[in-house]
Amino acid sequence: MKYVDEFRQQKLARQLADAIRHEADRGREYHLMEFCGGHTHAIFRYGVQDLMPDNVRFVHGPGCPVCVLPIGRIDEAIHLVEAHDVILCTYGDLLRVPASGRKSLIRVKAAGGDVRMVYSTQDALRIARENPDREVVFFAIGFETTTPPSAVALRQAKAEGLSNFSLFCNHVLTPAAIQNILESPEVRELGSVSIHGFFGPSHVSSIIGSRPYEYFAQEFQRPVVIAGFEPLDVMQSALMLIRQLNEGRYVVENEYTRVVSREGNCKAQQLVAETFELRRSFEWRGLGQVPYSALKIKQDYASLDAERRFSIPVSQAKDVKGCECPAILRGAKRPTDCKLFGTVCTPDNPMGSCMVSSEGACAAYWSYGRFRQSNKKSA
C-alpha cells in the first residue's frame, strides 16, 4: 500500500490546503464540479471539503452510469426477464435500483426471474456457453471505462457462434454529458447551478485520454483538470483549477499523469469503434434526452443486439415522487435538499439511484455521515 499511502500524507495535505487558502481570491467564488462519483466519495471519506476555504465549493455531478440510467431502461430489462424468459446478467449495483411500480431487478429475481449478478462480461459469456438452450442477455452499462470489455464480448460471441448470447447496450459518453451541463446551466424544473471548473473523470480518461475535453475548455471557457482518486490528487487538482481561474486560463491539465495520457488507450478505442456507433439521442436521468451521448451496436453485430433480437416496448417511466436524484445529478441540489433523504430513502430502502450506487452522491453523504452536519462547503 506504500504507493497509495504517498497520496494520503497528512503533512502534504495541510501544505496543499494552505496553498489553496493563500491562492483562492476571497473576492470570488470557485464552484468546481467533480463529474465522477469516485471523486465525490474521496472528498467525503477524507474530509477534503473541510480543508477548503468557504469560497471553494465542490459541486457533485452525474456520478456514475448507474445513477444516470433512466428508470425506463430498467423497466425494459425487467421486460426481457418477465416476457422473454431470458437469463439476465448484470453488475451488482443495478440490482437494487428502483424501477416502475417499486420493482427492481432483485425483486424480479426474488419472484423467480433468472437474474444473475456477474463481475465481468466473461462471466456472462460463460453462462451462455453453459446454457445453450436459454437466451442470455448481458445488461451492458457504463461510461467509456467499461465499454471495451463489452466490445470484446461481442467479438468473442461472434467468433464462437454463441447464438444464444446478446447484449442490451446502455453505454454512455461523458463528453456529451459535460457539454449538456454547460449548455443548459438553468433547468426550470430542477434549479440552476454555477460551474467554474471541472475535475475530469479518471478511469474514463484512461481510455479516451485528455484530448476530448479540450473543446469544452476552449468553447465554454471552463478549465478542466484530470484528477486521480486519492485525496492529494483531488486537492492538487483543485489548486490547479484555482490557478487557471485566477490567471484567466481555460485549458485541460492532467494531474493524473501516472495513468492518463493525451491520446488515451488507442487499442481500446479501436475495439469500441469496430463494434459500436453513436445513437442519435439517449435519455439520461437528470439531463433528459442528450444528442449523440450513447452507443449502439453496429450492424455487423446486429444478431447480438438484444434490442434487435427481442420486442421491447419503450418505457416512459418517471422517477419516484419527491426524489431529487435528477437535480442532484445536475449539481443543482445536494442530497440533504431532498425531503426523502435519510427518512424514507436509506441504503436499506433506496428511492433513487443516487442512494443505491456505490458511487452516488446520496450514498456518499450517508456513508460518511456528512448529512448529520451543517455543511456549507458542498454544493
C-alpha positions as CSV (number, residue, x, y, z in Angstrom):
1,M,0.0,0.0,0.0
2,K,3.0,2.3,0.1
3,Y,2.3,3.7,-3.4
4,V,-1.3,4.6,-2.3
5,D,-0.1,6.0,1.0
6,E,2.1,8.5,-0.8
7,F,-1.2,10.2,-1.9
8,R,-2.7,10.3,1.6
9,Q,0.1,12.0,3.6
10,Q,-1.3,14.4,6.2
11,K,1.6,16.8,6.0
12,L,1.3,17.2,2.2
13,A,-2.5,17.6,2.6
14,R,-2.0,20.5,5.0
15,Q,0.5,22.1,2.7
16,L,-1.9,21.9,-0.2
17,A,-4.7,23.3,2.0
18,D,-2.5,26.3,2.9
19,A,-1.6,26.9,-0.7
20,I,-5.3,26.8,-1.7
21,R,-6.3,29.2,1.0
22,H,-3.5,31.5,0.0
23,E,-4.3,31.5,-3.7
24,A,-8.1,31.5,-3.6
25,D,-9.2,35.0,-4.1
26,R,-11.6,36.0,-1.3
27,G,-13.5,38.3,-3.6
28,R,-14.7,35.5,-5.9
29,E,-16.4,32.1,-5.7
30,Y,-14.9,28.8,-7.0
31,H,-17.6,26.2,-7.9
32,L,-15.7,23.1,-9.0
33,M,-17.7,20.1,-10.3
34,E,-16.5,16.6,-9.9
35,F,-18.2,14.6,-12.7
36,C,-17.2,11.2,-11.2
37,G,-18.7,9.7,-8.1
38,G,-15.2,8.3,-7.2
39,H,-14.1,11.8,-6.6
40,T,-17.2,12.6,-4.6
41,H,-16.5,9.7,-2.2
42,A,-12.8,10.6,-1.9
43,I,-13.9,14.2,-0.9
44,F,-16.2,12.9,1.8
45,R,-14.2,10.0,3.0
46,Y,-11.1,12.0,3.6
47,G,-12.8,15.3,4.6
48,V,-11.3,17.2,1.7
49,Q,-14.1,19.8,1.8
50,D,-13.3,20.6,5.4
51,L,-9.8,21.8,4.3
52,M,-11.2,24.2,1.7
53,P,-11.8,27.9,2.3
54,D,-15.5,28.9,2.3
55,N,-15.5,30.2,-1.2
56,V,-14.2,26.9,-2.8
57,R,-17.2,24.7,-3.2
58,F,-17.4,21.2,-4.7
59,V,-20.4,20.6,-6.9
60,H,-21.4,16.9,-7.3
61,G,-22.1,15.9,-10.9
62,P,-23.6,12.8,-12.6
63,G,-21.5,10.4,-10.6
64,C,-21.8,7.1,-12.3
65,P,-23.6,5.2,-15.1
66,V,-26.0,3.5,-12.6
67,C,-27.0,7.0,-11.3
68,V,-27.8,8.4,-14.7
69,L,-29.6,5.4,-16.2
70,P,-33.2,6.3,-16.6
71,I,-35.9,4.1,-15.0
72,G,-37.3,3.2,-18.3
73,R,-34.2,1.3,-19.3
74,I,-34.5,-0.8,-16.1
75,D,-38.2,-1.4,-16.9
76,E,-37.1,-2.7,-20.4
77,A,-34.6,-5.1,-18.8
78,I,-37.3,-6.4,-16.5
79,H,-39.5,-6.9,-19.5
80,L,-36.8,-9.1,-21.0
81,V,-36.9,-11.4,-18.0
82,E,-40.6,-11.5,-17.5
83,A,-41.8,-11.6,-21.1
84,H,-39.0,-13.4,-22.8
85,D,-37.7,-15.6,-20.0
86,V,-34.1,-14.7,-20.6
87,I,-31.2,-15.1,-18.2
88,L,-30.3,-11.5,-17.5
89,C,-26.7,-10.9,-16.4
90,T,-25.9,-7.6,-14.7
91,Y,-23.5,-5.9,-12.4
92,G,-24.4,-5.7,-8.7
93,D,-25.2,-2.0,-8.4
94,L,-28.1,-2.3,-10.9
95,L,-29.9,-5.0,-9.0
96,R,-31.5,-2.6,-6.4
97,V,-32.2,0.5,-8.5
98,P,-36.0,1.1,-8.2
99,A,-37.9,0.8,-11.5
100,S,-41.6,1.5,-12.1
101,G,-44.1,0.3,-9.6
102,R,-41.4,-0.2,-6.9
103,K,-40.0,-3.1,-8.9
104,S,-36.3,-3.7,-9.2
105,L,-34.2,-6.5,-10.7
106,I,-33.5,-8.0,-7.3
107,R,-37.3,-8.2,-6.6
108,V,-37.8,-9.8,-10.0
109,K,-35.2,-12.3,-9.1
110,A,-36.9,-13.0,-5.8
111,A,-40.1,-13.6,-7.7
112,G,-38.5,-16.3,-9.7
113,G,-36.9,-14.3,-12.6
114,D,-33.5,-15.6,-13.7
115,V,-31.4,-12.5,-12.9
116,R,-27.7,-13.2,-12.2
117,M,-25.1,-10.9,-10.8
118,V,-21.8,-11.1,-12.7
119,Y,-18.4,-9.5,-12.2
120,S,-17.4,-9.2,-15.9
121,T,-18.6,-9.8,-19.5
122,Q,-16.6,-13.0,-19.4
123,D,-19.0,-14.4,-16.7
124,A,-21.9,-13.6,-19.0
125,L,-20.3,-15.4,-21.9
126,R,-19.6,-18.4,-19.7
127,I,-23.2,-18.6,-18.6
128,A,-24.3,-18.5,-22.3
129,R,-22.0,-21.4,-23.0
130,E,-23.3,-23.4,-20.1
131,N,-26.9,-22.8,-21.0
132,P,-27.2,-23.3,-24.8
133,D,-30.9,-23.8,-24.6
134,R,-31.5,-20.4,-22.9
135,E,-31.3,-16.9,-24.2
136,V,-28.6,-15.0,-22.2
137,V,-28.6,-11.2,-22.2
138,F,-25.9,-9.1,-20.7
139,F,-27.2,-5.7,-19.3
140,A,-24.3,-3.6,-20.6
141,I,-23.9,-0.3,-18.7
142,G,-21.1,2.1,-18.1
143,F,-19.1,5.1,-19.3
144,E,-16.1,4.7,-21.6
145,T,-14.3,2.7,-19.0
146,T,-16.5,-0.4,-19.2
147,T,-17.3,-0.2,-22.9
148,P,-14.2,-2.0,-24.2
149,P,-15.0,-5.2,-22.3
150,S,-18.4,-5.2,-23.9
151,A,-16.8,-4.8,-27.3
152,V,-14.5,-7.8,-26.5
153,A,-17.6,-9.8,-25.5
154,L,-19.3,-9.1,-28.8
155,R,-16.2,-10.1,-30.8
156,Q,-15.9,-13.3,-28.8
157,A,-19.5,-14.3,-29.1
158,K,-19.5,-13.7,-32.8
159,A,-16.3,-15.7,-33.3
160,E,-17.6,-18.6,-31.2
161,G,-21.0,-18.5,-32.8
162,L,-22.8,-18.1,-29.4
163,S,-26.2,-17.7,-30.9
164,N,-28.0,-17.6,-27.5
165,F,-26.0,-14.5,-26.3
166,S,-26.9,-10.9,-26.8
167,L,-26.1,-7.5,-25.3
168,F,-28.6,-4.9,-24.0
169,C,-26.4,-1.8,-24.7
170,N,-26.6,1.2,-22.3
171,H,-23.1,2.6,-22.7
172,V,-23.0,6.4,-22.4
173,L,-20.4,9.0,-23.2
174,T,-19.0,11.6,-20.7
175,P,-18.0,14.4,-23.1
176,A,-21.6,14.7,-24.3
177,A,-22.9,14.9,-20.8
178,I,-20.4,17.6,-19.8
179,Q,-21.4,19.6,-22.9
180,N,-25.1,19.3,-22.0
181,I,-24.5,20.6,-18.4
182,L,-22.5,23.6,-19.7
183,E,-25.1,24.4,-22.4
184,S,-28.0,24.4,-20.1
185,P,-27.0,25.6,-16.6
186,E,-30.5,26.6,-15.8
187,V,-33.3,24.0,-15.9
188,R,-36.5,25.4,-14.7
189,E,-37.9,22.3,-13.0
190,L,-34.5,21.3,-11.4
191,G,-32.9,24.6,-10.5
192,S,-29.7,26.3,-11.7
193,V,-26.0,25.7,-10.9
194,S,-22.9,27.8,-11.5
195,I,-19.8,25.8,-12.5
196,H,-16.4,27.4,-12.9
197,G,-14.2,24.4,-13.5
198,F,-14.3,20.6,-13.8
199,F,-12.4,17.7,-12.3
200,G,-12.1,15.4,-15.3
201,P,-13.0,11.8,-14.6
202,S,-10.1,9.5,-14.0
203,H,-10.9,6.0,-15.3
204,V,-12.8,7.3,-18.3
205,S,-9.8,9.5,-19.2
206,S,-7.5,6.4,-19.1
207,I,-9.5,5.2,-22.1
208,I,-10.3,8.3,-24.1
209,G,-7.4,10.4,-23.0
210,S,-7.4,14.1,-22.1
211,R,-7.8,15.5,-25.6
212,P,-11.7,15.2,-25.8
213,Y,-12.0,17.8,-23.0
214,E,-10.0,20.5,-24.9
215,Y,-13.2,21.5,-26.8
216,F,-15.1,22.3,-23.5
217,A,-12.2,24.3,-22.0
218,Q,-11.9,26.5,-25.1
219,E,-15.6,26.7,-26.2
220,F,-17.1,27.3,-22.8
221,Q,-14.1,28.9,-21.0
222,R,-14.1,26.4,-18.3
223,P,-10.8,24.8,-17.1
224,V,-10.6,21.0,-16.8
225,V,-8.1,19.1,-14.7
226,I,-8.0,15.3,-15.0
227,A,-7.8,14.2,-11.3
228,G,-6.8,11.0,-9.6
229,F,-9.0,9.4,-6.9
230,E,-6.7,9.9,-3.8
231,P,-7.2,12.9,-1.5
232,L,-4.0,14.6,-2.5
233,D,-5.0,14.1,-6.2
234,V,-8.2,16.0,-5.6
235,M,-6.5,18.7,-3.6
236,Q,-3.7,19.2,-6.1
237,S,-6.3,19.3,-8.9
238,A,-8.4,21.9,-7.0
239,L,-5.3,24.1,-6.7
240,M,-4.6,23.7,-10.4
241,L,-8.2,24.8,-11.3
242,I,-8.0,27.8,-8.9
243,R,-4.7,28.9,-10.5
244,Q,-6.2,28.6,-14.0
245,L,-9.3,30.7,-13.0
246,N,-7.1,33.3,-11.3
247,E,-4.9,33.6,-14.4
248,G,-7.8,33.6,-16.8
249,R,-6.7,30.4,-18.5
250,Y,-9.1,27.7,-19.8
251,V,-7.1,24.6,-20.8
252,V,-7.0,20.9,-20.0
253,E,-4.4,19.9,-17.5
254,N,-3.6,16.4,-16.4
255,E,-2.8,15.8,-12.8
256,Y,-3.3,12.0,-13.2
257,T,-0.2,11.6,-15.4
258,R,0.6,8.2,-13.8
259,V,-2.4,6.7,-15.6
260,V,-3.8,9.2,-18.2
261,S,-2.2,10.4,-21.5
262,R,-3.5,12.8,-24.0
263,E,-4.3,10.1,-26.6
264,G,-5.6,7.5,-24.2
265,N,-5.8,3.8,-24.8
266,C,-5.8,3.6,-28.6
267,K,-6.3,-0.2,-28.7
268,A,-9.4,0.0,-26.5
269,Q,-10.8,2.9,-28.7
270,Q,-10.3,0.8,-31.8
271,L,-12.2,-2.1,-30.3
272,V,-15.1,0.2,-29.4
273,A,-15.1,1.8,-32.9
274,E,-15.3,-1.6,-34.5
275,T,-18.3,-2.8,-32.6
276,F,-20.3,0.3,-31.6
277,E,-21.6,3.5,-33.2
278,L,-23.3,6.7,-31.9
279,R,-27.0,6.8,-31.1
280,R,-28.8,10.0,-32.3
281,S,-30.1,10.5,-28.8
282,F,-30.3,8.8,-25.4
283,E,-32.1,9.7,-22.2
284,W,-30.0,10.4,-19.0
285,R,-31.6,10.7,-15.6
286,G,-31.3,14.3,-14.7
287,L,-30.3,15.5,-18.1
288,G,-33.1,14.3,-20.3
289,Q,-32.5,13.5,-23.9
290,V,-28.9,14.2,-24.8
291,P,-27.9,14.0,-28.5
292,Y,-25.1,11.7,-29.5
293,S,-24.4,10.8,-25.9
294,A,-24.6,7.0,-26.1
295,L,-23.6,4.0,-28.2
296,K,-25.5,1.3,-30.0
297,I,-24.3,-2.0,-31.6
298,K,-23.2,-1.8,-35.2
299,Q,-25.0,-3.7,-37.9
300,D,-22.2,-6.2,-38.3
301,Y,-23.1,-7.4,-34.8
302,A,-26.8,-7.0,-35.1
303,S,-27.5,-10.6,-34.3
304,L,-26.0,-10.0,-30.8
305,D,-28.1,-6.9,-30.1
306,A,-30.9,-7.6,-27.6
307,E,-32.8,-4.5,-28.8
308,R,-33.0,-6.0,-32.3
309,R,-33.5,-9.6,-31.2
310,F,-36.4,-9.1,-28.8
311,S,-39.6,-7.0,-28.9
312,I,-39.0,-4.5,-26.1
313,P,-41.7,-1.8,-25.6
314,V,-40.2,1.6,-24.9
315,S,-40.9,2.7,-21.3
316,Q,-41.5,6.4,-20.4
317,A,-41.2,5.9,-16.7
318,K,-41.0,8.7,-14.2
319,D,-38.9,9.0,-11.0
320,V,-40.4,8.3,-7.6
321,K,-42.4,11.4,-6.5
322,G,-40.3,13.6,-4.3
323,C,-37.0,12.0,-5.3
324,E,-34.4,14.7,-6.1
325,C,-31.9,12.4,-7.9
326,P,-32.3,14.3,-11.2
327,A,-31.4,17.7,-9.7
328,I,-28.6,16.1,-7.6
329,L,-27.1,14.6,-10.7
330,R,-27.0,18.0,-12.4
331,G,-25.4,19.5,-9.3
332,A,-28.4,21.8,-8.8
333,K,-29.2,20.3,-5.4
334,R,-27.5,18.5,-2.6
335,P,-28.7,15.1,-1.2
336,T,-29.7,17.0,2.0
337,D,-32.1,19.1,-0.1
338,C,-34.2,16.0,-0.8
339,K,-37.0,15.5,1.7
340,L,-36.8,11.7,1.2
341,F,-33.1,11.6,2.1
342,G,-32.4,9.8,5.4
343,T,-36.1,9.4,6.1
344,V,-37.9,7.3,3.5
345,C,-34.8,6.9,1.4
346,T,-31.9,5.0,3.0
347,P,-29.4,2.4,1.8
348,D,-31.8,-0.3,3.0
349,N,-34.8,1.3,1.3
350,P,-33.5,3.4,-1.7
351,M,-35.9,5.6,-3.6
352,G,-33.4,6.6,-6.2
353,S,-30.2,5.5,-7.9
354,C,-28.1,8.1,-6.1
355,M,-28.6,6.1,-2.9
356,V,-28.2,2.7,-4.5
357,S,-25.0,3.2,-6.4
358,S,-21.7,2.8,-4.5
359,E,-20.6,6.0,-6.3
360,G,-23.8,8.0,-5.8
361,A,-23.7,11.4,-4.1
362,C,-26.5,10.3,-1.6
363,A,-24.6,7.2,-0.8
364,A,-21.5,9.3,-0.1
365,Y,-23.5,11.7,2.2
366,W,-24.9,8.7,4.1
367,S,-21.8,6.6,4.3
368,Y,-19.6,9.3,5.7
369,G,-22.2,11.0,8.0
370,R,-22.0,14.4,6.3
371,F,-25.8,14.7,6.4
372,R,-25.5,15.0,10.2
373,Q,-23.5,18.2,9.9
374,S,-24.3,21.7,8.8
375,N,-22.2,21.5,5.7
376,K,-22.0,24.8,3.8
377,K,-18.9,23.9,1.8
378,S,-20.6,21.4,-0.6
379,A,-23.0,22.3,-3.3
